[in-house]
Amino acid sequence: MFRPSSSIQNIAFYTLFIGAIGDWASTKIGLNLGLLEGNSIAAFLMSKNMWMQMDAILILICFTVPFLVNRFSGEEAPKKLFLFPLLAGVLKLGVSLWNISIILV
């Protein structure tokens, strides 16, 4: 019923996790230094103290859906679903690096 995790799954999950932590930390540091949030949706969620919760929910969904589909499906096609958390992680890493570059300037 359950299959062992694949290397693409591990890479995708770690990339998303590290990207999320980097995004959260760099955004908090930037806001504490007086910078403004450029994403209007994130700024709205921050004003309502819901940003971390919504981001955590999105990350949980990015983790859970491909994981469960891969575990309960007997096909190889679901492994392609891990490209979505991998892409999200790469984007979050990019945002983290962008935030850090703005902080250092």
DRENLUMMAR-275563 format. One record per residue: residue in one letter; x, y, z of N, C-alpha, C, O in turn; residue number from 1. Coordinates in steps of 0.001 Angstrom, whole numbers. Example, Ala and Ser with C-alpha at 12.3 -4.5 7.8 and 13.67 -1.06 7.14 Angstrom:
2
{r 'A',{13190,-5690,7800},{12300,-4500,7800},{13200,-3300,7800},{14236,-3319,8465},1}
{r 'S',{12850,-2250,7080},{13670,-1060,7140},{12900,30,7870},{13409,1138,8039},2}
! end
This chain:
105
{r 'M',{824,-1192,0},{0,0,0},{867,1254,0},{642,2155,-808},1}
{r 'F',{1841,1327,882},{2712,2490,922},{4014,2186,211},{4569,1095,342},2}
{r 'R',{4489,3151,-533},{5779,3027,-1197},{6779,3932,-499},{6388,4948,75},3}
{r 'P',{8057,3591,-535},{9057,4458,96},{9170,5783,-646},{8834,5876,-1826},4}
{r 'S',{9639,6792,48},{9762,8105,-572},{10870,8094,-1614},{11840,7343,-1510},5}
{r 'S',{10706,8929,-2604},{11691,9018,-3678},{12601,10218,-3439},{12320,11066,-2593},6}
{r 'S',{13682,10277,-4187},{14615,11386,-4007},{13996,12699,-4471},{14262,13740,-3869},7}
{r 'I',{13174,12682,-5529},{12527,13918,-5976},{11574,14428,-4904},{11430,15637,-4725},8}
{r 'Q',{10923,13515,-4194},{10028,13915,-3108},{10817,14604,-2005},{10415,15663,-1523},9}
{r 'N',{11922,14020,-1607},{12732,14612,-547},{13289,15965,-963},{13268,16914,-180},10}
{r 'I',{13785,16055,-2185},{14327,17326,-2672},{13239,18390,-2703},{13467,19524,-2283},11}
{r 'A',{12050,18029,-3200},{10943,18984,-3283},{10521,19461,-1903},{10325,20658,-1693},12}
{r 'F',{10381,18544,-969},{9927,18926,362},{10959,19770,1094},{10603,20757,1738},13}
{r 'Y',{12235,19398,1006},{13268,20188,1682},{13417,21564,1043},{13635,22552,1744},14}
{r 'T',{13303,21635,-273},{13387,22929,-952},{12248,23834,-520},{12463,25014,-244},15}
{r 'L',{11040,23293,-459},{9895,24094,-35},{10032,24510,1424},{9733,25654,1768},16}
{r 'F',{10476,23611,2277},{10624,23925,3696},{11683,25008,3914},{11442,25977,4635},17}
{r 'I',{12845,24847,3297},{13922,25832,3461},{13521,27171,2835},{13819,28230,3389},18}
{r 'G',{12851,27126,1691},{12381,28356,1063},{11369,29091,1917},{11407,30318,2008},19}
{r 'A',{10460,28353,2546},{9455,28979,3407},{10095,29613,4634},{9761,30740,5000},20}
{r 'I',{11010,28894,5268},{11695,29442,6443},{12490,30687,6047},{12471,31691,6758},21}
{r 'G',{13186,30619,4914},{13950,31773,4445},{13065,32963,4130},{13416,34101,4441},22}
{r 'D',{11914,32708,3512},{10976,33781,3193},{10428,34408,4465},{10401,35632,4592},23}
{r 'W',{9995,33586,5400},{9458,34115,6655},{10502,34944,7394},{10220,36061,7830},24}
{r 'A',{11708,34396,7536},{12755,35077,8303},{13186,36371,7616},{13292,37411,8268},25}
{r 'S',{13435,36317,6312},{13908,37520,5622},{12826,38596,5571},{13140,39784,5637},26}
{r 'T',{11568,38201,5455},{10485,39179,5468},{10372,39835,6834},{10232,41055,6923},27}
{r 'K',{10430,39048,7897},{10347,39612,9252},{11509,40567,9520},{11315,41643,10085},28}
{r 'I',{12716,40173,9115},{13884,41037,9317},{13715,42334,8531},{13971,43417,9058},29}
{r 'G',{13289,42229,7284},{13081,43419,6464},{12025,44346,7037},{12208,45563,7044},30}
{r 'L',{10927,43789,7514},{9876,44620,8103},{10351,45286,9387},{9995,46433,9657},31}
{r 'N',{11148,44582,10178},{11689,45171,11409},{12677,46296,11117},{12869,47182,11950},32}
{r 'L',{13302,46269,9943},{14244,47326,9559},{13545,48502,8876},{14201,49463,8476},33}
{r 'G',{12233,48433,8742},{11482,49548,8172},{11136,49404,6702},{10593,50338,6112},34}
{r 'L',{11428,48278,6099},{11049,48063,4705},{9557,47754,4615},{8937,47370,5607},35}
{r 'L',{8993,47921,3445},{7571,47660,3229},{7388,46381,2425},{8237,46014,1614},36}
{r 'E',{6278,45716,2660},{5939,44503,1903},{5418,44913,534},{4494,45720,436},37}
{r 'G',{6001,44366,-517},{5608,44706,-1876},{4422,43917,-2393},{3762,44355,-3336},38}
{r 'N',{4133,42774,-1808},{3018,41933,-2228},{1768,42410,-1492},{1695,42325,-266},39}
{r 'S',{791,42908,-2238},{-403,43481,-1604},{-1225,42427,-859},{-1832,42731,168},40}
{r 'I',{-1249,41208,-1362},{-1994,40148,-668},{-1306,39804,644},{-1961,39672,1678},41}
{r 'A',{15,39658,604},{762,39368,1832},{641,40523,2817},{528,40299,4022},42}
{r 'A',{664,41767,2314},{529,42928,3199},{-839,42929,3880},{-941,43228,5070},43}
{r 'F',{-1891,42594,3126},{-3228,42516,3720},{-3279,41433,4795},{-3804,41654,5886},44}
{r 'L',{-2725,40256,4475},{-2725,39166,5455},{-1898,39528,6687},{-2256,39158,7805},45}
{r 'M',{-796,40247,6489},{16,40677,7629},{-746,41663,8499},{-625,41627,9723},46}
{r 'S',{-1533,42548,7881},{-2301,43521,8664},{-3375,42836,9507},{-3785,43368,10539},47}
{r 'K',{-3826,41674,9082},{-4830,40901,9831},{-4196,39809,10694},{-4907,39002,11292},48}
{r 'N',{-2864,39782,10761},{-2119,38747,11499},{-2473,37336,11026},{-2621,36416,11831},49}
{r 'M',{-2606,37182,9708},{-2956,35881,9144},{-1924,35375,8145},{-2118,34312,7554},50}
{r 'W',{-832,36109,7943},{126,35762,6900},{800,34429,7174},{856,33569,6295},51}
{r 'M',{1309,34250,8378},{2014,33009,8707},{1068,31810,8630},{1453,30746,8147},52}
{r 'Q',{-159,31977,9101},{-1112,30870,9082},{-1473,30473,7649},{-1504,29286,7324},53}
{r 'M',{-1744,31457,6798},{-2105,31147,5413},{-924,30535,4663},{-1100,29614,3865},54}
{r 'D',{271,31044,4918},{1450,30482,4269},{1679,29049,4742},{2034,28178,3948},55}
{r 'A',{1477,28811,6027},{1637,27453,6564},{603,26499,5955},{924,25349,5656},56}
{r 'I',{-623,26968,5771},{-1663,26136,5159},{-1304,25812,3708},{-1451,24670,3272},57}
{r 'L',{-839,26802,2969},{-448,26561,1576},{708,25572,1485},{725,24709,607},58}
{r 'I',{1665,25698,2383},{2800,24773,2387},{2337,23373,2767},{2784,22389,2178},59}
{r 'L',{1451,23277,3739},{917,21980,4140},{186,21307,2977},{317,20100,2770},60}
{r 'I',{-574,22083,2229},{-1267,21531,1064},{-262,21077,4},{-418,20013,-596},61}
{r 'C',{774,21895,-221},{1811,21515,-1200},{2542,20251,-780},{2998,19489,-1632},62}
{r 'F',{2659,20016,527},{3272,18782,1019},{2309,17604,915},{2674,16533,429},63}
{r 'T',{1089,17808,1370},{163,16710,1597},{-408,16112,313},{-446,14890,169},64}
{r 'V',{-846,16942,-608},{-1522,16427,-1802},{-616,15508,-2624},{-1019,14381,-2910},65}
{r 'P',{593,15936,-3018},{1432,15000,-3781},{1835,13770,-2975},{1947,12671,-3518},66}
{r 'F',{2051,13963,-1678},{2439,12842,-827},{1353,11773,-807},{1638,10593,-1014},67}
{r 'L',{109,12180,-559},{-986,11210,-475},{-1297,10577,-1829},{-1545,9374,-1908},68}
{r 'V',{-1286,11374,-2888},{-1554,10816,-4218},{-482,9799,-4580},{-791,8741,-5128},69}
{r 'N',{769,10109,-4278},{1861,9185,-4586},{1762,7918,-3749},{2056,6831,-4247},70}
{r 'R',{1360,8033,-2507},{1300,6876,-1620},{172,5919,-1980},{339,4703,-1893},71}
{r 'F',{-964,6455,-2379},{-2124,5602,-2607},{-2337,5229,-4070},{-3230,4440,-4379},72}
{r 'S',{-1542,5774,-4961},{-1669,5453,-6376},{-627,4410,-6751},{486,4412,-6226},73}
{r 'G',{-989,3542,-7643},{-58,2513,-8080},{705,2892,-9336},{1452,2080,-9881},74}
{r 'E',{523,4109,-9794},{1144,4530,-11040},{2401,5349,-10768},{2631,5812,-9651},75}
{r 'E',{3200,5514,-11804},{4404,6336,-11690},{4117,7807,-11977},{4910,8668,-11597},76}
{r 'A',{3009,8112,-12635},{2686,9491,-13002},{2595,10438,-11810},{2969,11603,-11948},77}
{r 'P',{2111,9994,-10635},{2018,10940,-9524},{3354,11527,-9079},{3373,12553,-8399},78}
{r 'K',{4470,10900,-9449},{5767,11469,-9078},{5953,12843,-9699},{6690,13672,-9166},79}
{r 'K',{5293,13089,-10818},{5374,14404,-11451},{4717,15473,-10589},{5023,16657,-10730},80}
{r 'L',{3821,15069,-9704},{3190,16038,-8809},{4201,16707,-7886},{3953,17808,-7394},81}
{r 'F',{5328,16063,-7648},{6336,16650,-6766},{7048,17829,-7417},{7810,18534,-6756},82}
{r 'L',{6807,18047,-8705},{7372,19228,-9350},{6707,20505,-8836},{7331,21566,-8848},83}
{r 'F',{5457,20422,-8387},{4765,21603,-7878},{5358,22098,-6556},{5643,23291,-6450},84}
{r 'P',{5559,21241,-5538},{6231,21758,-4337},{7679,22149,-4611},{8218,23043,-3957},85}
{r 'L',{8313,21480,-5579},{9684,21856,-5934},{9699,23256,-6540},{10550,24074,-6189},86}
{r 'L',{8773,23534,-7440},{8683,24860,-8045},{8346,25915,-6994},{8932,26998,-6992},87}
{r 'A',{7408,25606,-6105},{7063,26549,-5039},{8265,26815,-4141},{8487,27951,-3721},88}
{r 'G',{9033,25782,-3846},{10223,25948,-3015},{11279,26797,-3691},{11905,27645,-3054},89}
{r 'V',{11480,26571,-4986},{12461,27374,-5728},{12020,28836,-5770},{12846,29737,-5629},90}
{r 'L',{10723,29073,-5963},{10215,30448,-5956},{10393,31099,-4586},{10772,32267,-4500},91}
{r 'K',{10124,30356,-3524},{10301,30900,-2175},{11773,31166,-1874},{12103,32147,-1208},92}
{r 'L',{12657,30297,-2361},{14091,30555,-2203},{14489,31822,-2954},{15299,32611,-2465},93}
{r 'G',{13922,32015,-4138},{14186,33238,-4895},{13707,34479,-4167},{14395,35499,-4150},94}
{r 'V',{12526,34394,-3563},{12002,35512,-2778},{12903,35782,-1577},{13160,36937,-1237},95}
{r 'S',{13375,34730,-945},{14277,34887,201},{15552,35615,-208},{15993,36543,469},96}
{r 'L',{16138,35187,-1322},{17358,35834,-1800},{17100,37283,-2198},{17940,38155,-1976},97}
{r 'W',{15937,37534,-2785},{15573,38906,-3147},{15444,39761,-1885},{15958,40879,-1837},98}
{r 'N',{14765,39242,-876},{14621,39977,386},{15978,40258,1017},{16228,41365,1494},99}
{r 'I',{16845,39266,1020},{18174,39442,1612},{18967,40489,839},{19677,41295,1440},100}
{r 'S',{18853,40485,-489},{19577,41489,-1277},{19064,42899,-983},{19850,43846,-950},101}
{r 'I',{17764,43047,-771},{17200,44356,-428},{17651,44778,965},{17964,45948,1188},102}
{r 'I',{17687,43843,1893},{18118,44154,3262},{19571,44620,3274},{19919,45547,4004},103}
{r 'L',{20414,43985,2473},{21841,44311,2481},{22165,45609,1748},{23255,46155,1921},104}
{r 'V',{21245,46108,939},{21509,47350,187},{21228,48527,1009},{21391,49656,548},105}
! end
